[in-house]
Amino acid sequence: MESIQMSGSVDLLWEKKDEPRSRKLEGKKVYVTDQISCTSSRVYIKRYEDFCLLQGGASTRNIKEADIVLVDTCAVNKQREDMSLEMVKRSEMAAKEGSKVIVCGCLSGINPQRLQEHFKGEFFSPKNEDQLAKILGIDEEDAKFLDRFNVRGRFMGGTDYTDLSWHLKFFIRLCTFLHVIDNRFSIQWVPYIGRLLDCTQAANSKAYAMNISQGCLGNCTFCVIPMSKGRTVSLPIGLIVEKIQSVLELGVKRIILTSEDTGAYGADMGTTIIDLLKHIHKIQGNFKLYINFFDPRWLRLYGDELIEIAKEGRLSYLQLPLQSANNSVLKRMKRAYLIEQVLPKIVELKAEAPALSLATQFIAGFPGETEEEFEETRSLVRKRIFHRTDIFDFSDRPGAETEAMSGHLPPEVISERVLTLQKELRSPFAMPRY
């Protein structure tokens, strides 16, 4: 059923119970802006588009034709927030007169005050998805599709990423091309290419991403994602397993499990991420698993069990965002672990499951970060334990605890540290061995 991936069609097989009684958007065209957000949020925006399609709307890739424009936003840091506001501005200017421009995504929940300084239209945050139905004038009975316990996902693909840098656009297109080849003739065995494919499944149109939960149980001082998406609410294991089985029947061989805090899965209903993975591993079929945003703190609880699961070979990618390698910085971040409590488990994971691709991310320039503290992170980056490492510059988020912290570093120092870590990643002497 290739048609489910085509523009203008609902991305996912949906149940008859989801079918609306009325089609109030009949004759309306829907445009979704390019996305600069994470995989989890890209699932959200596809869900909103699907909702409009099930109400009778039709997708268009020409904003000037659209009656409804959905603008996805991100506000994980200042850079993404600025990019999102620019996207809102461009969308308003490009939309035809009389069209309804609706802003969604994390900016709507994290910094609505700044959004309203630039945008006078309607918006809603991820934890208030039912607002979309109200904005569009759709009855509550017909809005059940938006219920958080209605499992949704999306086929991935790199064409809807927006970035101003030409080299990142080129890299995404290259990865997309390599995935096309790999989906026809496996090239996972090629040194480096296999790792690259594992770490870029978001660019694979044959990969299927699904949110297993919404929200986060962390209390990080730099993060405001819970303001936008709330505390963790998990989907039942049975619903997730059924949905994976349904997409596997369509020929999917790559399943991405994502959330804002995947390791927290099940904490709200008496189960765990390990229980979910064990059930998924019982599913018949030739497919691989990819896990995003597994906070390293969960390795303290589930590290040994996760290693046993990884040794089975189905798990191909695991993202473990360390954020820093210095314990003083980690304490100020309230990351709920020390580096010596999680790094040995990561090293063990790499040794026991050598085919598993590991990813992480670091924040450079956290308030009060000394040169010595920064050097500890730099030293860990230089060791190249991870197959993918993302570097972010620190920026205050409205409402985060870091706003009241002392020791904020000058922007030029933060930028210098970001460049230093990026240079370590580019060093030919630090490339991972396969």
Salt bridges, closest charged atoms under 4 A:
GLU2 OE2 - LYS206 NZ 3.11
ASP18 OD1 - LYS17 NZ 3.69
ASP18 OD2 - ARG152 NH2 2.69
GLU19 OE1 - LYS16 NZ 3.30
GLU26 OE1 - ARG23 NE 2.87
ASP34 OD1 - ARG61 NH2 3.50
GLU49 OE1 - LYS46 NZ 3.29
ASP50 OD1 - LYS46 NZ 3.27
GLU65 OE1 - LYS29 NZ 3.59
ASP67 OD1 - LYS96 NZ 3.06
GLU81 OE2 - ARG114 NH1 2.59
GLU81 OE1 - ARG397 NH1 2.66
ASP82 OD2 - LYS78 NZ 2.93
ASP82 OD1 - ARG114 NH1 2.81
GLU122 OE1 - LYS100 NZ 3.40
GLU129 OE1 - ARG47 NH2 3.71
ASP139 OD2 - LYS24 NZ 3.04
GLU141 OE2 - LYS144 NZ 2.93
ASP142 OD1 - ARG21 NE 3.53
ASP160 OD1 - ARG42 NH2 2.26
ASP160 OD2 - ARG154 NH2 3.18
ASP182 OD2 - ARG254 NH2 3.40
GLU260 OE2 - LYS229 NZ 2.94
ASP261 OD2 - ARG297 NH2 2.61
ASP295 OD2 - ARG297 NH1 3.05
ASP295 OD2 - ARG335 NH1 3.03
ASP304 OD1 - LYS345 NZ 2.21
GLU305 OE2 - LYS278 NZ 3.93
GLU308 OE2 - LYS311 NZ 3.38
GLU348 OE1 - LYS345 NZ 3.74
GLU352 OE1 - LYS311 NZ 3.79
GLU369 OE1 - ARG417 NH1 2.89
GLU371 OE1 - ARG417 NH2 3.36
GLU373 OE1 - ARG332 NH2 3.17
GLU375 OE2 - ARG378 NH1 3.34
ASP390 OD2 - ARG388 NE 3.22
ASP396 OD2 - HIS408 NE2 2.63
GLU401 OE1 - LYS334 NZ 3.07
GLU424 OE2 - ARG378 NE 2.80
GLU424 OE2 - ARG382 NH2 3.07
